[in-house]
C-alpha cells in the first residue's frame, strides 16, 4: 500500500476544498509513515487495514484542522440595514467526534500488528526498613 491509496481512501471519506487537496499528498504520506513506523517488524504494511488506519488518521487530522480554523473564521449572523450575512459551517465538534471514532475503529483493527511500546517493572524487590 502507499500514501496514494491513503489519499484515495481519504477522498472517499470527506470532500476536500482546493487548499486541502493541495496539502492532501503530504498529509497522507505523513499519516502512512506514522502508522507504519509503529508496526512490528514482521507485520505486513501492505494490509488494507493499514491503509484504512492511515486514511482514518488523515481524516481525523483534516477535521481537526477545520475545527481549529472554523473557530476563528466562523460568522454566525451579521446584519447591517438590508444586508444580512449568515454562515452555517455545520457542527464541527460532531464531525470531530465522528472522525476520531472512525480512526480509533480502524486503528483497533491493526492493534495486533503494532509494536508494543509499553513498559513493565519486573523483578522488583521491596526492602522494608524497620
ROLUMKE-864512 format. One record per residue: residue number from 1; x negated, y, z of N, C-alpha, C in turn. Coordinates in Angstrom, 2 decimals. Layout:
<sites>
{vexnu = NUM, n_c1 = X, n_c2 = Y, n_c3 = Z, ca_c1 = X, ca_c2 = Y, ca_c3 = Z, c_c1 = X, c_c2 = Y, c_c3 = Z}
...
</sites>
This chain:
<sites>
{vexnu = 1, n_c1 = -0.84, n_c2 = -1.17, n_c3 = 0.00, ca_c1 = 0.00, ca_c2 = 0.00, ca_c3 = 0.00, c_c1 = -0.89, c_c2 = 1.24, c_c3 = 0.00}
{vexnu = 2, n_c1 = -0.33, n_c2 = 2.33, n_c3 = -0.43, ca_c1 = -1.11, ca_c2 = 3.56, ca_c3 = -0.48, c_c1 = -0.25, c_c2 = 4.73, c_c3 = -0.03}
{vexnu = 3, n_c1 = -0.89, n_c2 = 5.87, n_c3 = 0.08, ca_c1 = -0.16, ca_c2 = 7.05, ca_c3 = 0.51, c_c1 = 0.88, c_c2 = 7.46, c_c3 = -0.53}
{vexnu = 4, n_c1 = 0.69, n_c2 = 7.09, n_c3 = -1.79, ca_c1 = 1.69, ca_c2 = 7.41, ca_c3 = -2.82, c_c1 = 3.00, c_c2 = 6.68, c_c3 = -2.56}
{vexnu = 5, n_c1 = 2.90, n_c2 = 5.44, n_c3 = -2.10, ca_c1 = 4.10, ca_c2 = 4.70, ca_c3 = -1.74, c_c1 = 4.76, c_c2 = 5.30, c_c3 = -0.51}
{vexnu = 6, n_c1 = 3.92, n_c2 = 5.81, n_c3 = 0.39, ca_c1 = 4.45, ca_c2 = 6.51, ca_c3 = 1.58, c_c1 = 5.21, c_c2 = 7.75, c_c3 = 1.13}
{vexnu = 7, n_c1 = 4.65, n_c2 = 8.49, n_c3 = 0.19, ca_c1 = 5.32, ca_c2 = 9.69, ca_c3 = -0.32, c_c1 = 6.65, c_c2 = 9.33, c_c3 = -1.00}
{vexnu = 8, n_c1 = 6.66, n_c2 = 8.27, n_c3 = -1.81, ca_c1 = 7.91, ca_c2 = 7.83, ca_c3 = -2.45, c_c1 = 8.96, c_c2 = 7.51, c_c3 = -1.40}
{vexnu = 9, n_c1 = 8.54, n_c2 = 6.84, n_c3 = -0.35, ca_c1 = 9.46, ca_c2 = 6.49, ca_c3 = 0.73, c_c1 = 9.95, c_c2 = 7.74, c_c3 = 1.46}
{vexnu = 10, n_c1 = 9.05, n_c2 = 8.68, n_c3 = 1.70, ca_c1 = 9.43, ca_c2 = 9.94, ca_c3 = 2.34, c_c1 = 10.46, c_c2 = 10.69, c_c3 = 1.51}
{vexnu = 11, n_c1 = 10.27, n_c2 = 10.73, n_c3 = 0.20, ca_c1 = 11.20, ca_c2 = 11.43, ca_c3 = -0.68, c_c1 = 12.58, c_c2 = 10.78, c_c3 = -0.70}
{vexnu = 12, n_c1 = 12.63, n_c2 = 9.49, n_c3 = -0.39, ca_c1 = 13.94, ca_c2 = 8.82, ca_c3 = -0.28, c_c1 = 14.61, c_c2 = 9.14, c_c3 = 1.06}
{vexnu = 13, n_c1 = 13.81, n_c2 = 9.52, n_c3 = 2.05, ca_c1 = 14.36, ca_c2 = 9.82, ca_c3 = 3.37, c_c1 = 14.88, c_c2 = 11.25, c_c3 = 3.50}
{vexnu = 14, n_c1 = 14.18, n_c2 = 12.20, n_c3 = 2.88, ca_c1 = 14.51, ca_c2 = 13.60, ca_c3 = 3.10, c_c1 = 14.26, c_c2 = 14.42, c_c3 = 1.84}
{vexnu = 15, n_c1 = 15.08, n_c2 = 15.41, n_c3 = 1.62, ca_c1 = 14.91, ca_c2 = 16.33, ca_c3 = 0.49, c_c1 = 13.88, c_c2 = 17.38, c_c3 = 0.89}
{vexnu = 16, n_c1 = 12.86, n_c2 = 17.54, n_c3 = 0.07, ca_c1 = 11.80, ca_c2 = 18.50, ca_c3 = 0.36, c_c1 = 11.92, c_c2 = 19.72, c_c3 = -0.54}
{vexnu = 17, n_c1 = 11.64, n_c2 = 20.90, n_c3 = 0.04, ca_c1 = 11.58, ca_c2 = 22.09, ca_c3 = -0.80, c_c1 = 10.23, c_c2 = 22.13, c_c3 = -1.51}
{vexnu = 18, n_c1 = 10.01, n_c2 = 23.13, n_c3 = -2.35, ca_c1 = 8.79, ca_c2 = 23.18, ca_c3 = -3.15, c_c1 = 7.52, c_c2 = 23.27, c_c3 = -2.30}
{vexnu = 19, n_c1 = 7.56, n_c2 = 24.03, n_c3 = -1.23, ca_c1 = 6.39, ca_c2 = 24.14, ca_c3 = -0.36, c_c1 = 6.09, c_c2 = 22.81, c_c3 = 0.29}
{vexnu = 20, n_c1 = 7.12, n_c2 = 22.14, n_c3 = 0.78, ca_c1 = 6.93, ca_c2 = 20.83, ca_c3 = 1.42, c_c1 = 6.44, c_c2 = 19.79, c_c3 = 0.42}
{vexnu = 21, n_c1 = 6.92, n_c2 = 19.86, n_c3 = -0.82, ca_c1 = 6.46, ca_c2 = 18.91, ca_c3 = -1.85, c_c1 = 4.98, c_c2 = 19.08, c_c3 = -2.13}
{vexnu = 22, n_c1 = 4.52, n_c2 = 20.34, n_c3 = -2.14, ca_c1 = 3.10, ca_c2 = 20.58, ca_c3 = -2.42, c_c1 = 2.21, c_c2 = 20.07, c_c3 = -1.29}
{vexnu = 23, n_c1 = 2.74, n_c2 = 20.01, n_c3 = -0.08, ca_c1 = 1.98, ca_c2 = 19.54, ca_c3 = 1.08, c_c1 = 2.19, c_c2 = 18.04, c_c3 = 1.36}
{vexnu = 24, n_c1 = 3.12, n_c2 = 17.43, n_c3 = 0.66, ca_c1 = 3.50, ca_c2 = 16.04, ca_c3 = 0.96, c_c1 = 2.37, c_c2 = 15.04, c_c3 = 0.72}
{vexnu = 25, n_c1 = 1.56, n_c2 = 15.23, n_c3 = -0.32, ca_c1 = 0.46, ca_c2 = 14.30, ca_c3 = -0.58, c_c1 = -0.49, c_c2 = 14.22, c_c3 = 0.61}
{vexnu = 26, n_c1 = -0.91, n_c2 = 15.38, n_c3 = 1.09, ca_c1 = -1.82, ca_c2 = 15.43, ca_c3 = 2.23, c_c1 = -1.20, c_c2 = 14.86, c_c3 = 3.49}
{vexnu = 27, n_c1 = 0.06, n_c2 = 15.19, n_c3 = 3.73, ca_c1 = 0.76, ca_c2 = 14.69, ca_c3 = 4.92, c_c1 = 0.88, c_c2 = 13.18, c_c3 = 4.87}
{vexnu = 28, n_c1 = 1.27, n_c2 = 12.64, n_c3 = 3.73, ca_c1 = 1.44, ca_c2 = 11.18, ca_c3 = 3.60, c_c1 = 0.10, c_c2 = 10.46, c_c3 = 3.72}
{vexnu = 29, n_c1 = -0.94, n_c2 = 11.04, n_c3 = 3.16, ca_c1 = -2.28, ca_c2 = 10.45, ca_c3 = 3.28, c_c1 = -2.69, c_c2 = 10.43, c_c3 = 4.76}
{vexnu = 30, n_c1 = -2.47, n_c2 = 11.53, n_c3 = 5.45, ca_c1 = -2.81, ca_c2 = 11.63, ca_c3 = 6.88, c_c1 = -2.04, c_c2 = 10.61, c_c3 = 7.70}
{vexnu = 31, n_c1 = -0.75, n_c2 = 10.48, n_c3 = 7.47, ca_c1 = 0.08, ca_c2 = 9.54, ca_c3 = 8.24, c_c1 = -0.30, c_c2 = 8.09, c_c3 = 7.95}
{vexnu = 32, n_c1 = -0.60, n_c2 = 7.78, n_c3 = 6.68, ca_c1 = -1.01, ca_c2 = 6.42, ca_c3 = 6.33, c_c1 = -2.33, c_c2 = 6.07, c_c3 = 7.03}
{vexnu = 33, n_c1 = -3.26, n_c2 = 7.01, n_c3 = 7.01, ca_c1 = -4.55, ca_c2 = 6.77, ca_c3 = 7.69, c_c1 = -4.36, c_c2 = 6.63, c_c3 = 9.20}
{vexnu = 34, n_c1 = -3.49, n_c2 = 7.45, n_c3 = 9.76, ca_c1 = -3.25, ca_c2 = 7.40, ca_c3 = 11.20, c_c1 = -2.69, c_c2 = 6.04, c_c3 = 11.62}
{vexnu = 35, n_c1 = -1.77, n_c2 = 5.52, n_c3 = 10.83, ca_c1 = -1.19, ca_c2 = 4.21, ca_c3 = 11.15, c_c1 = -2.22, c_c2 = 3.10, c_c3 = 10.95}
{vexnu = 36, n_c1 = -2.90, n_c2 = 3.10, n_c3 = 9.81, ca_c1 = -3.83, ca_c2 = 2.01, ca_c3 = 9.52, c_c1 = -5.07, c_c2 = 2.06, c_c3 = 10.42}
{vexnu = 37, n_c1 = -5.44, n_c2 = 3.23, n_c3 = 10.92, ca_c1 = -6.61, ca_c2 = 3.33, ca_c3 = 11.81, c_c1 = -6.36, c_c2 = 2.61, c_c3 = 13.13}
{vexnu = 38, n_c1 = -5.12, n_c2 = 2.50, n_c3 = 13.54, ca_c1 = -4.81, ca_c2 = 1.86, ca_c3 = 14.81, c_c1 = -4.51, c_c2 = 0.38, c_c3 = 14.70}
{vexnu = 39, n_c1 = -4.66, n_c2 = -0.17, n_c3 = 13.50, ca_c1 = -4.31, ca_c2 = -1.58, ca_c3 = 13.30, c_c1 = -5.45, c_c2 = -2.51, c_c3 = 13.71}
{vexnu = 40, n_c1 = -5.08, n_c2 = -3.73, n_c3 = 14.05, ca_c1 = -6.08, ca_c2 = -4.77, ca_c3 = 14.34, c_c1 = -6.89, c_c2 = -5.04, c_c3 = 13.08}
{vexnu = 41, n_c1 = -8.09, n_c2 = -5.55, n_c3 = 13.28, ca_c1 = -8.99, ca_c2 = -5.82, ca_c3 = 12.15, c_c1 = -8.41, c_c2 = -6.83, c_c3 = 11.17}
{vexnu = 42, n_c1 = -7.67, n_c2 = -7.81, n_c3 = 11.67, ca_c1 = -7.13, ca_c2 = -8.85, ca_c3 = 10.80, c_c1 = -5.71, c_c2 = -8.55, c_c3 = 10.30}
{vexnu = 43, n_c1 = -5.18, n_c2 = -7.38, n_c3 = 10.62, ca_c1 = -3.83, ca_c2 = -7.02, ca_c3 = 10.21, c_c1 = -3.81, c_c2 = -6.63, c_c3 = 8.73}
{vexnu = 44, n_c1 = -2.69, n_c2 = -6.88, n_c3 = 8.08, ca_c1 = -2.53, ca_c2 = -6.61, ca_c3 = 6.66, c_c1 = -1.96, c_c2 = -5.22, c_c3 = 6.44}
{vexnu = 45, n_c1 = -2.79, n_c2 = -4.30, n_c3 = 5.95, ca_c1 = -2.33, ca_c2 = -2.93, ca_c3 = 5.70, c_c1 = -1.45, c_c2 = -2.85, c_c3 = 4.45}
{vexnu = 46, n_c1 = -1.35, n_c2 = -3.94, n_c3 = 3.70, ca_c1 = -0.51, ca_c2 = -4.00, ca_c3 = 2.50, c_c1 = 0.94, c_c2 = -4.34, c_c3 = 2.84}
{vexnu = 47, n_c1 = 1.22, n_c2 = -4.64, n_c3 = 4.09, ca_c1 = 2.57, ca_c2 = -4.98, ca_c3 = 4.53, c_c1 = 3.49, c_c2 = -3.78, c_c3 = 4.33}
{vexnu = 48, n_c1 = 4.66, n_c2 = -4.03, n_c3 = 3.80, ca_c1 = 5.63, ca_c2 = -2.96, ca_c3 = 3.53, c_c1 = 6.06, c_c2 = -2.24, c_c3 = 4.81}
{vexnu = 49, n_c1 = 6.01, n_c2 = -2.93, n_c3 = 5.93, ca_c1 = 6.38, ca_c2 = -2.30, ca_c3 = 7.21, c_c1 = 5.40, c_c2 = -1.21, c_c3 = 7.61}
{vexnu = 50, n_c1 = 4.14, n_c2 = -1.34, n_c3 = 7.18, ca_c1 = 3.14, ca_c2 = -0.32, ca_c3 = 7.45, c_c1 = 3.47, c_c2 = 0.95, c_c3 = 6.67}
{vexnu = 51, n_c1 = 3.87, n_c2 = 0.78, n_c3 = 5.41, ca_c1 = 4.29, ca_c2 = 1.92, ca_c3 = 4.59, c_c1 = 5.51, c_c2 = 2.59, c_c3 = 5.21}
{vexnu = 52, n_c1 = 6.46, n_c2 = 1.79, n_c3 = 5.68, ca_c1 = 7.67, ca_c2 = 2.35, ca_c3 = 6.30, c_c1 = 7.32, c_c2 = 3.13, c_c3 = 7.56}
{vexnu = 53, n_c1 = 6.39, n_c2 = 2.62, n_c3 = 8.36, ca_c1 = 5.99, ca_c2 = 3.33, ca_c3 = 9.58, c_c1 = 5.28, c_c2 = 4.63, c_c3 = 9.24}
{vexnu = 54, n_c1 = 4.43, n_c2 = 4.61, n_c3 = 8.22, ca_c1 = 3.74, ca_c2 = 5.84, ca_c3 = 7.82, c_c1 = 4.72, c_c2 = 6.85, c_c3 = 7.25}
{vexnu = 55, n_c1 = 5.70, n_c2 = 6.39, n_c3 = 6.49, ca_c1 = 6.73, ca_c2 = 7.29, ca_c3 = 5.96, c_c1 = 7.59, c_c2 = 7.84, c_c3 = 7.09}
{vexnu = 56, n_c1 = 7.89, n_c2 = 6.99, n_c3 = 8.08, ca_c1 = 8.65, ca_c2 = 7.45, ca_c3 = 9.24, c_c1 = 7.90, c_c2 = 8.52, c_c3 = 10.01}
{vexnu = 57, n_c1 = 6.59, n_c2 = 8.36, n_c3 = 10.13, ca_c1 = 5.77, ca_c2 = 9.36, ca_c3 = 10.80, c_c1 = 5.74, c_c2 = 10.66, c_c3 = 9.99}
{vexnu = 58, n_c1 = 5.62, n_c2 = 10.55, n_c3 = 8.67, ca_c1 = 5.64, ca_c2 = 11.74, ca_c3 = 7.81, c_c1 = 7.00, c_c2 = 12.44, c_c3 = 7.88}
{vexnu = 59, n_c1 = 8.07, n_c2 = 11.66, n_c3 = 7.91, ca_c1 = 9.42, ca_c2 = 12.20, ca_c3 = 8.06, c_c1 = 9.55, c_c2 = 12.96, c_c3 = 9.38}
{vexnu = 60, n_c1 = 9.09, n_c2 = 12.35, n_c3 = 10.45, ca_c1 = 9.15, ca_c2 = 12.98, ca_c3 = 11.77, c_c1 = 8.35, c_c2 = 14.29, c_c3 = 11.78}
{vexnu = 61, n_c1 = 7.15, n_c2 = 14.27, n_c3 = 11.22, ca_c1 = 6.31, ca_c2 = 15.47, ca_c3 = 11.20, c_c1 = 6.93, c_c2 = 16.57, c_c3 = 10.34}
{vexnu = 62, n_c1 = 7.58, n_c2 = 16.19, n_c3 = 9.24, ca_c1 = 8.25, ca_c2 = 17.16, ca_c3 = 8.38, c_c1 = 9.38, c_c2 = 17.85, c_c3 = 9.13}
{vexnu = 63, n_c1 = 10.21, n_c2 = 17.07, n_c3 = 9.80, ca_c1 = 11.34, ca_c2 = 17.63, ca_c3 = 10.55, c_c1 = 10.83, c_c2 = 18.44, c_c3 = 11.74}
{vexnu = 64, n_c1 = 9.76, n_c2 = 18.00, n_c3 = 12.36, ca_c1 = 9.17, ca_c2 = 18.74, ca_c3 = 13.47, c_c1 = 8.70, c_c2 = 20.12, c_c3 = 13.00}
{vexnu = 65, n_c1 = 8.07, n_c2 = 20.17, n_c3 = 11.84, ca_c1 = 7.62, ca_c2 = 21.44, ca_c3 = 11.29, c_c1 = 8.81, c_c2 = 22.33, c_c3 = 10.94}
{vexnu = 66, n_c1 = 9.82, n_c2 = 21.73, n_c3 = 10.34, ca_c1 = 11.04, ca_c2 = 22.51, ca_c3 = 10.03, c_c1 = 11.67, c_c2 = 23.07, c_c3 = 11.30}
{vexnu = 67, n_c1 = 11.71, n_c2 = 22.26, n_c3 = 12.34, ca_c1 = 12.30, ca_c2 = 22.68, ca_c3 = 13.60, c_c1 = 11.55, c_c2 = 23.86, c_c3 = 14.19}
{vexnu = 68, n_c1 = 10.24, n_c2 = 23.83, n_c3 = 14.13, ca_c1 = 9.45, ca_c2 = 24.95, ca_c3 = 14.68, c_c1 = 9.58, c_c2 = 26.19, c_c3 = 13.81}
{vexnu = 69, n_c1 = 9.70, n_c2 = 26.02, n_c3 = 12.49, ca_c1 = 9.86, ca_c2 = 27.17, ca_c3 = 11.59, c_c1 = 11.25, c_c2 = 27.77, c_c3 = 11.69}
{vexnu = 70, n_c1 = 12.27, n_c2 = 26.95, n_c3 = 11.87, ca_c1 = 13.64, ca_c2 = 27.46, ca_c3 = 11.89, c_c1 = 13.91, c_c2 = 28.30, c_c3 = 13.12}
{vexnu = 71, n_c1 = 13.21, n_c2 = 28.03, n_c3 = 14.22, ca_c1 = 13.41, ca_c2 = 28.83, ca_c3 = 15.42, c_c1 = 12.99, c_c2 = 30.28, c_c3 = 15.18}
{vexnu = 72, n_c1 = 12.01, n_c2 = 30.49, n_c3 = 14.31, ca_c1 = 11.53, ca_c2 = 31.83, ca_c3 = 14.02, c_c1 = 12.38, c_c2 = 32.50, c_c3 = 12.97}
{vexnu = 73, n_c1 = 12.78, n_c2 = 31.76, n_c3 = 11.91, ca_c1 = 13.42, ca_c2 = 32.35, ca_c3 = 10.75, c_c1 = 14.94, c_c2 = 32.35, c_c3 = 10.79}
{vexnu = 74, n_c1 = 15.54, n_c2 = 31.69, n_c3 = 11.73, ca_c1 = 16.98, ca_c2 = 31.48, ca_c3 = 11.71, c_c1 = 17.76, c_c2 = 32.77, c_c3 = 11.99}
{vexnu = 75, n_c1 = 18.69, n_c2 = 33.09, n_c3 = 11.09, ca_c1 = 19.64, ca_c2 = 34.18, ca_c3 = 11.28, c_c1 = 21.00, c_c2 = 33.51, c_c3 = 11.37}
{vexnu = 76, n_c1 = 21.68, n_c2 = 33.69, n_c3 = 12.47, ca_c1 = 22.96, ca_c2 = 33.02, ca_c3 = 12.59, c_c1 = 24.11, c_c2 = 33.91, c_c3 = 12.14}
{vexnu = 77, n_c1 = 24.01, n_c2 = 35.20, n_c3 = 12.37, ca_c1 = 25.08, ca_c2 = 36.10, ca_c3 = 11.95, c_c1 = 24.56, c_c2 = 37.53, c_c3 = 12.00}
{vexnu = 78, n_c1 = 24.82, n_c2 = 38.28, n_c3 = 10.94, ca_c1 = 24.42, ca_c2 = 39.68, ca_c3 = 10.88, c_c1 = 25.46, c_c2 = 40.42, c_c3 = 10.06}
{vexnu = 79, n_c1 = 25.95, n_c2 = 41.56, n_c3 = 10.56, ca_c1 = 26.95, ca_c2 = 42.33, ca_c3 = 9.82, c_c1 = 26.62, c_c2 = 43.81, c_c3 = 9.92}
{vexnu = 80, n_c1 = 26.60, n_c2 = 44.47, n_c3 = 8.75, ca_c1 = 26.39, ca_c2 = 45.92, ca_c3 = 8.68, c_c1 = 27.42, c_c2 = 46.48, c_c3 = 7.70}
{vexnu = 81, n_c1 = 28.47, n_c2 = 47.04, n_c3 = 8.21, ca_c1 = 29.54, ca_c2 = 47.55, ca_c3 = 7.34, c_c1 = 30.22, c_c2 = 46.41, c_c3 = 6.62}
{vexnu = 82, n_c1 = 30.23, n_c2 = 46.48, n_c3 = 5.29, ca_c1 = 30.86, ca_c2 = 45.45, ca_c3 = 4.48, c_c1 = 29.92, c_c2 = 44.29, c_c3 = 4.16}
{vexnu = 83, n_c1 = 28.65, n_c2 = 44.42, n_c3 = 4.52, ca_c1 = 27.68, ca_c2 = 43.38, ca_c3 = 4.23, c_c1 = 27.57, c_c2 = 42.43, c_c3 = 5.42}
{vexnu = 84, n_c1 = 27.69, n_c2 = 41.13, n_c3 = 5.13, ca_c1 = 27.62, ca_c2 = 40.13, ca_c3 = 6.18, c_c1 = 26.67, c_c2 = 39.02, c_c3 = 5.74}
{vexnu = 85, n_c1 = 25.74, n_c2 = 38.64, n_c3 = 6.63, ca_c1 = 24.79, ca_c2 = 37.56, ca_c3 = 6.35, c_c1 = 24.94, c_c2 = 36.50, c_c3 = 7.43}
{vexnu = 86, n_c1 = 25.16, n_c2 = 35.29, n_c3 = 6.99, ca_c1 = 25.23, ca_c2 = 34.15, ca_c3 = 7.91, c_c1 = 24.37, c_c2 = 33.05, c_c3 = 7.32}
{vexnu = 87, n_c1 = 23.54, n_c2 = 32.46, n_c3 = 8.14, ca_c1 = 22.70, ca_c2 = 31.36, ca_c3 = 7.69, c_c1 = 22.97, c_c2 = 30.17, c_c3 = 8.57}
{vexnu = 88, n_c1 = 23.33, n_c2 = 29.08, n_c3 = 7.95, ca_c1 = 23.59, ca_c2 = 27.86, ca_c3 = 8.68, c_c1 = 22.52, c_c2 = 26.85, c_c3 = 8.30}
{vexnu = 89, n_c1 = 21.57, n_c2 = 26.61, n_c3 = 9.17, ca_c1 = 20.47, ca_c2 = 25.69, ca_c3 = 8.88, c_c1 = 20.77, c_c2 = 24.28, c_c3 = 9.37}
{vexnu = 90, n_c1 = 21.92, n_c2 = 24.07, n_c3 = 9.96, ca_c1 = 22.23, ca_c2 = 22.74, ca_c3 = 10.48, c_c1 = 21.64, c_c2 = 22.59, c_c3 = 11.87}
{vexnu = 91, n_c1 = 21.92, n_c2 = 21.49, n_c3 = 12.48, ca_c1 = 21.44, ca_c2 = 21.24, ca_c3 = 13.82, c_c1 = 20.08, c_c2 = 20.54, c_c3 = 13.73}
{vexnu = 92, n_c1 = 19.01, n_c2 = 21.33, n_c3 = 13.85, ca_c1 = 17.67, ca_c2 = 20.77, ca_c3 = 13.69, c_c1 = 17.28, c_c2 = 19.85, c_c3 = 14.84}
{vexnu = 93, n_c1 = 17.82, n_c2 = 20.07, n_c3 = 16.02, ca_c1 = 17.47, ca_c2 = 19.19, ca_c3 = 17.13, c_c1 = 18.02, c_c2 = 17.78, c_c3 = 16.90}
{vexnu = 94, n_c1 = 19.20, n_c2 = 17.66, n_c3 = 16.31, ca_c1 = 19.74, ca_c2 = 16.34, ca_c3 = 15.97, c_c1 = 18.91, c_c2 = 15.68, c_c3 = 14.87}
{vexnu = 95, n_c1 = 18.48, n_c2 = 16.49, n_c3 = 13.89, ca_c1 = 17.62, ca_c2 = 15.95, ca_c3 = 12.83, c_c1 = 16.31, c_c2 = 15.44, c_c3 = 13.41}
{vexnu = 96, n_c1 = 15.78, n_c2 = 16.17, n_c3 = 14.38, ca_c1 = 14.53, ca_c2 = 15.77, ca_c3 = 15.01, c_c1 = 14.70, c_c2 = 14.46, c_c3 = 15.78}
{vexnu = 97, n_c1 = 15.80, n_c2 = 14.32, n_c3 = 16.50, ca_c1 = 16.08, ca_c2 = 13.07, ca_c3 = 17.23, c_c1 = 16.24, c_c2 = 11.90, c_c3 = 16.27}
{vexnu = 98, n_c1 = 16.91, n_c2 = 12.14, n_c3 = 15.15, ca_c1 = 17.08, ca_c2 = 11.10, ca_c3 = 14.15, c_c1 = 15.74, c_c2 = 10.67, c_c3 = 13.56}
{vexnu = 99, n_c1 = 14.90, n_c2 = 11.64, n_c3 = 13.21, ca_c1 = 13.58, ca_c2 = 11.35, ca_c3 = 12.65, c_c1 = 12.70, c_c2 = 10.61, c_c3 = 13.65}
{vexnu = 100, n_c1 = 12.75, n_c2 = 11.03, n_c3 = 14.91, ca_c1 = 11.96, ca_c2 = 10.37, ca_c3 = 15.95, c_c1 = 12.43, c_c2 = 8.92, c_c3 = 16.14}
{vexnu = 101, n_c1 = 13.74, n_c2 = 8.74, n_c3 = 16.16, ca_c1 = 14.29, ca_c2 = 7.39, ca_c3 = 16.30, c_c1 = 13.91, c_c2 = 6.49, c_c3 = 15.14}
{vexnu = 102, n_c1 = 13.93, n_c2 = 7.04, n_c3 = 13.93, ca_c1 = 13.55, ca_c2 = 6.27, ca_c3 = 12.75, c_c1 = 12.09, c_c2 = 5.86, c_c3 = 12.83}
{vexnu = 103, n_c1 = 11.21, n_c2 = 6.79, n_c3 = 13.19, ca_c1 = 9.80, ca_c2 = 6.47, ca_c3 = 13.31, c_c1 = 9.56, c_c2 = 5.40, c_c3 = 14.37}
{vexnu = 104, n_c1 = 10.17, n_c2 = 5.55, n_c3 = 15.53, ca_c1 = 9.99, ca_c2 = 4.58, ca_c3 = 16.60, c_c1 = 10.47, c_c2 = 3.19, c_c3 = 16.18}
{vexnu = 105, n_c1 = 11.57, n_c2 = 3.15, n_c3 = 15.44, ca_c1 = 12.09, ca_c2 = 1.87, ca_c3 = 14.96, c_c1 = 11.11, c_c2 = 1.22, c_c3 = 13.99}
{vexnu = 106, n_c1 = 10.57, n_c2 = 1.99, n_c3 = 13.07, ca_c1 = 9.58, ca_c2 = 1.46, ca_c3 = 12.11, c_c1 = 8.30, c_c2 = 1.04, c_c3 = 12.81}
{vexnu = 107, n_c1 = 7.86, n_c2 = 1.83, n_c3 = 13.77, ca_c1 = 6.62, ca_c2 = 1.53, ca_c3 = 14.48, c_c1 = 6.77, c_c2 = 0.26, c_c3 = 15.32}
{vexnu = 108, n_c1 = 7.94, n_c2 = 0.07, n_c3 = 15.90, ca_c1 = 8.18, ca_c2 = -1.13, ca_c3 = 16.71, c_c1 = 8.03, c_c2 = -2.40, c_c3 = 15.88}
{vexnu = 109, n_c1 = 8.34, n_c2 = -2.31, n_c3 = 14.59, ca_c1 = 8.23, ca_c2 = -3.48, ca_c3 = 13.72, c_c1 = 6.78, c_c2 = -3.85, c_c3 = 13.41}
{vexnu = 110, n_c1 = 5.85, n_c2 = -2.92, n_c3 = 13.60, ca_c1 = 4.43, ca_c2 = -3.23, ca_c3 = 13.34, c_c1 = 3.61, c_c2 = -3.23, c_c3 = 14.62}
{vexnu = 111, n_c1 = 4.26, n_c2 = -3.12, n_c3 = 15.76, ca_c1 = 3.53, ca_c2 = -3.05, ca_c3 = 17.04, c_c1 = 2.62, c_c2 = -4.24, c_c3 = 17.24}
{vexnu = 112, n_c1 = 3.04, n_c2 = -5.41, n_c3 = 16.81, ca_c1 = 2.20, ca_c2 = -6.61, ca_c3 = 16.96, c_c1 = 0.96, c_c2 = -6.56, c_c3 = 16.07}
{vexnu = 113, n_c1 = 0.94, n_c2 = -5.68, n_c3 = 15.08, ca_c1 = -0.20, ca_c2 = -5.54, ca_c3 = 14.17, c_c1 = -1.20, c_c2 = -4.49, c_c3 = 14.66}
{vexnu = 114, n_c1 = -0.82, n_c2 = -3.76, n_c3 = 15.69, ca_c1 = -1.65, ca_c2 = -2.67, ca_c3 = 16.16, c_c1 = -2.64, c_c2 = -3.15, c_c3 = 17.23}
{vexnu = 115, n_c1 = -3.80, n_c2 = -2.51, n_c3 = 17.23, ca_c1 = -4.82, ca_c2 = -2.85, ca_c3 = 18.23, c_c1 = -4.34, c_c2 = -2.40, c_c3 = 19.61}
{vexnu = 116, n_c1 = -4.69, n_c2 = -3.16, n_c3 = 20.60, ca_c1 = -4.32, ca_c2 = -2.83, ca_c3 = 21.97, c_c1 = -5.31, c_c2 = -1.79, c_c3 = 22.48}
{vexnu = 117, n_c1 = -4.81, n_c2 = -0.60, n_c3 = 22.73, ca_c1 = -5.70, ca_c2 = 0.45, ca_c3 = 23.23, c_c1 = -5.48, c_c2 = 0.72, c_c3 = 24.71}
{vexnu = 118, n_c1 = -4.90, n_c2 = -0.24, n_c3 = 25.39, ca_c1 = -4.67, ca_c2 = -0.11, ca_c3 = 26.82, c_c1 = -5.89, c_c2 = -0.53, c_c3 = 27.62}
{vexnu = 119, n_c1 = -5.76, n_c2 = -0.50, n_c3 = 28.89, ca_c1 = -6.86, ca_c2 = -0.94, ca_c3 = 29.76, c_c1 = -6.26, c_c2 = -1.66, c_c3 = 30.96}
{vexnu = 120, n_c1 = -7.11, n_c2 = -2.39, n_c3 = 31.63, ca_c1 = -6.68, ca_c2 = -3.11, ca_c3 = 32.82, c_c1 = -7.84, c_c2 = -3.19, c_c3 = 33.79}
{vexnu = 121, n_c1 = -7.50, n_c2 = -3.21, n_c3 = 35.05, ca_c1 = -8.51, ca_c2 = -3.43, ca_c3 = 36.08, c_c1 = -8.58, c_c2 = -4.93, c_c3 = 36.33}
{vexnu = 122, n_c1 = -9.76, n_c2 = -5.49, n_c3 = 36.25, ca_c1 = -9.92, ca_c2 = -6.91, ca_c3 = 36.53, c_c1 = -11.02, c_c2 = -7.09, c_c3 = 37.58}
{vexnu = 123, n_c1 = -10.92, n_c2 = -8.15, n_c3 = 38.30, ca_c1 = -11.90, ca_c2 = -8.46, ca_c3 = 39.37, c_c1 = -12.08, c_c2 = -7.31, c_c3 = 40.36}
{vexnu = 124, n_c1 = -10.98, n_c2 = -6.74, n_c3 = 40.76, ca_c1 = -11.02, ca_c2 = -5.64, ca_c3 = 41.71, c_c1 = -11.09, c_c2 = -6.23, c_c3 = 43.12}
{vexnu = 125, n_c1 = -12.04, n_c2 = -5.79, n_c3 = 43.88, ca_c1 = -12.16, ca_c2 = -6.25, ca_c3 = 45.26, c_c1 = -11.89, c_c2 = -5.06, c_c3 = 46.18}
{vexnu = 126, n_c1 = -11.14, n_c2 = -5.32, n_c3 = 47.20, ca_c1 = -10.82, ca_c2 = -4.27, ca_c3 = 48.16, c_c1 = -11.60, c_c2 = -4.54, c_c3 = 49.43}
{vexnu = 127, n_c1 = -12.35, n_c2 = -3.56, n_c3 = 49.83, ca_c1 = -13.11, ca_c2 = -3.69, ca_c3 = 51.06, c_c1 = -12.40, c_c2 = -2.87, c_c3 = 52.13}
{vexnu = 128, n_c1 = -12.02, n_c2 = -3.56, n_c3 = 53.17, ca_c1 = -11.30, ca_c2 = -2.91, ca_c3 = 54.28, c_c1 = -12.31, c_c2 = -2.57, c_c3 = 55.35}
{vexnu = 129, n_c1 = -12.34, n_c2 = -1.30, n_c3 = 55.68, ca_c1 = -13.23, ca_c2 = -0.83, ca_c3 = 56.75, c_c1 = -12.40, c_c2 = -0.62, c_c3 = 58.00}
{vexnu = 130, n_c1 = -12.78, n_c2 = -1.29, n_c3 = 59.06, ca_c1 = -12.04, ca_c2 = -1.20, ca_c3 = 60.32, c_c1 = -12.73, c_c2 = -0.28, c_c3 = 61.28}
</sites>
